[in-house]
Amino acid sequence: MVRISFEQKPYRKLMMATWGANCVASPSTETKAGQTILEKDPDTPGSLGIAISEAIEAAVTDKSGKTRYSLGSVTNFVCMHQTVIGLETKKQLEKFGEKKVDVIIGCAGGGSNFAGLSFPFLYDKINGADIEIIPVEPASCPTMTRGPYVYDNGDTAMMVPLVAMHSLGHTFVPPPIHAGGLRYHGMAPLVSKAVEEGLLTPLALHQIESYEAGVLFAKTEGIIPAPETTHAIAAAIREAKKAKEEGKEKVILFNFSGHGLMDLTGYDKFLTGQLTDYDLPQEEIDKNLELIKHYPKP
Ligand SMILES: Cc1ncc(COP(=O)(O)O)c(C=O)c1O
């Protein structure tokens, strides 16, 4: 588990322990990839790219041959698998008698929940439907809005093949925001391609605006959203306000990707004024992209 999430989301590791897993913070001393990163930066918050490298190393070096590693996001097959969300949503909208959706929103870490909701509607858009589709990312890990479309590795130790995607560089370690699931340096290749084709309108939001939206949602709907999900809610609120200002009635659809009951530490920090927004300096982006500038171009 990525170290910063290990610290910020203690109940998640306790759930894993309850079911019998031994959960270690990544980077760990248990893999070569983890050791190499810890030597360079012992205080790193970790990243999803590093955790993927460690998980793959643990799987391929396991002598029992019983260990398997399965990616839960980013890869196109995960995005396609999750389109059950969008397909079911279409059926629900039919039941509500809603014929047209104007705006579709999902938070995007690796891209899977966003793709899952939006791709069935993207098909309609490609075939002429007028729909605005917005993947929302954190301003501190702005893969689609500030990262170029390049070939890059999906993990930090470069164990997986190159993929064409929007990326901040596989060595990029995002600031320790509470939406840990959005701290990924790249983006699903299919989502990235759709951005390149001008089919999507990516948006980057800061965590404080997102938490404000999460708290408003909790007060009005009674459900506490995950910090990742609050990014989609904040974007939906922006769109609703815009529609009101324009005097237009719009159907705005967003994906509620998860509850926040494992993330109450983040809410505690927000409610007690301890959260900050992180502005990502351009030099930080350039530094990591420099390392992949010799890679082939998509
Ligand atoms: C609640 C929640 N939403 C969204 C995400 C982002 O992942 P993806 O972009 O693959 O949907 C995560 C990732 O951990 C998550 O935990």
The ligand as an SDF file (V2000), in Angstrom:
LIG
                    3D

 16 16  0  0  0  0  0  0  0  0999 V2000
  -12.7540    5.9350   -4.3420 C   0  0  0  0  0  0  0  0  0  0  0  0
  -11.8560    5.9840   -5.5210 C   0  0  0  0  0  0  0  0  0  0  0  0
  -12.2530    6.6800   -6.6020 N   0  0  0  0  0  0  0  0  0  0  0  0
  -11.4720    6.7830   -7.7040 C   0  0  0  0  0  0  0  0  0  0  0  0
  -10.2250    6.1780   -7.7490 C   0  0  0  0  0  0  0  0  0  0  0  0
   -9.3930    6.3920   -8.9550 C   0  0  0  0  0  0  0  0  0  0  0  0
   -9.1090    5.2570   -9.6930 O   0  0  0  0  0  0  0  0  0  0  0  0
   -9.5530    5.1230  -11.2090 P   0  0  0  0  0  0  0  0  0  0  0  0
   -9.1300    6.3600  -11.9190 O   0  0  0  0  0  0  0  0  0  0  0  0
   -8.8740    3.9130  -11.7110 O   0  0  0  0  0  0  0  0  0  0  0  0
  -11.0270    4.9590  -11.2130 O   0  0  0  0  0  0  0  0  0  0  0  0
   -9.7710    5.4290   -6.6390 C   0  0  0  0  0  0  0  0  0  0  0  0
   -8.4700    4.7460   -6.6710 C   0  0  0  0  0  0  0  0  0  0  0  0
   -7.9890    4.1670   -5.7330 O   0  0  0  0  0  0  0  0  0  0  0  0
  -10.6030    5.3440   -5.4980 C   0  0  0  0  0  0  0  0  0  0  0  0
  -10.2040    4.6900   -4.4000 O   0  0  0  0  0  0  0  0  0  0  0  0
  1  2  1  0
  2  3  1  0
  2 15  2  0
  3  4  2  0
  4  5  1  0
  5  6  1  0
  5 12  2  0
  6  7  1  0
  7  8  1  0
  8  9  2  0
  8 10  1  0
  8 11  1  0
 12 13  1  0
 12 15  1  0
 13 14  2  0
 15 16  1  0
M  END
$$$$
